[in-house]
Amino acid sequence: YFDVWKDDQDLWWVHAAGGGTSVALYSDEYTHIVITVNTSTGLFHVNIDENLVYQGIVNYADRIYTYGIHYVAVHSGRGGVGTTSHFDDVVITCVP
């Protein structure tokens, strides 16, 4: 798995392969995030506001090819206390 999140210091982070990396500043405005996963190799790219900010290999990449991607999850808030988030568009596609 891997995840993308914004912390209390307004930094975007990517957590993958056992560690977290700060990748971009939060602009306090609409943020465009694109995550692309190659299910044959496990290689993924994270783009924030049209800038490539991270690329890596998903943990257990060999299982993605065999079993596919089981879920995509999004949450908002910390410590069990939710905060308001707004989604304009969520698109999941499969490209051969």
C-alpha positions in Angstrom: 0.0 0.0 0.0 0.9 3.7 -0.1 -0.9 6.8 0.9 -0.8 10.6 0.3 -1.8 13.0 3.0 -1.5 16.6 4.2 -0.1 17.3 7.7 -0.8 20.1 10.2 2.2 22.1 8.8 0.5 22.2 5.4 2.9 19.8 3.7 1.8 17.0 1.4 3.4 13.6 2.2 3.7 10.2 0.5 4.2 7.1 2.6 5.4 4.0 0.7 7.8 1.2 1.3 8.2 1.8 5.0 8.8 5.5 5.1 7.2 8.9 4.7 8.5 11.7 2.4 7.4 15.3 2.3 6.7 16.1 -1.3 5.0 19.5 -1.7 3.5 22.5 0.0 -0.3 22.7 0.5 -1.5 25.8 -1.3 -4.7 26.2 0.8 -6.7 26.0 -2.4 -8.0 23.3 -4.7 -5.4 20.6 -5.1 -5.2 18.3 -8.2 -3.7 14.9 -7.2 -3.1 12.2 -9.8 -1.8 8.8 -8.8 -0.8 6.3 -11.5 0.0 2.7 -10.7 1.5 0.3 -13.3 -0.1 -3.0 -12.2 2.5 -5.0 -14.1 5.5 -3.6 -12.4 4.1 -2.0 -9.2 5.7 1.4 -10.2 3.6 4.3 -9.1 3.8 8.1 -9.7 2.2 10.8 -7.6 1.5 14.2 -9.3 0.3 17.2 -7.3 -0.9 20.2 -9.3 0.6 18.7 -12.5 4.1 18.2 -11.0 5.6 14.8 -10.5 6.4 14.8 -6.8 7.1 11.1 -6.1 7.7 7.8 -7.8 8.3 4.4 -6.2 7.4 0.8 -6.0 4.2 -0.2 -4.2 4.8 -2.7 -1.3 4.1 -6.2 -2.4 4.1 -5.1 -6.1 4.1 -8.7 -7.2 0.7 -9.2 -5.6 -0.8 -6.3 -7.6 -0.1 -8.1 -10.8 -1.6 -11.3 -9.5 -4.5 -10.0 -7.4 -5.2 -6.5 -8.7 -5.9 -3.4 -6.7 -8.6 -4.1 -4.1 -9.5 -0.7 -2.8 -8.8 3.0 -2.9 -9.4 4.8 0.4 -9.8 8.4 1.3 -10.1 9.9 4.8 -10.2 13.3 6.3 -9.2 14.4 9.9 -7.0 13.2 12.7 -7.4 11.2 15.9 -10.9 10.1 15.1 -12.1 13.6 14.6 -13.2 14.2 11.0 -12.8 17.4 9.0 -14.6 18.6 5.9 -13.2 17.7 2.5 -14.6 18.3 -0.9 -14.1 16.2 -4.0 -14.8 17.7 -7.4 -14.1 14.5 -9.3 -12.8 11.0 -8.7 -11.9 9.0 -11.7 -10.5 5.4 -11.8 -9.5 4.0 -15.1 -7.7 1.0 -16.4 -5.4 1.6 -19.3 -4.1 -1.5 -21.2 
